[in-house]
């Protein structure tokens, strides 16, 4: 939509009562939510494949415990801090 047309549309909306403006806003927000929740099929398949690979890794025993993750993160932070100092 051209900027002039968009500005004209906004000007018309501004002439509406507050209740009508709230209705326009509500319907626009519903439309945005509807379209932003859609995931294209390629992305959906990538997410599914990633989740399935994660499940397979866990089943093969390829995972870290919570304590191991925390220890690795602490080590990484300490290493970066030592490099800066």
Order of alpha helices (4+ residues) and beta strands (2+ residues): alpha-alpha-alpha-alpha
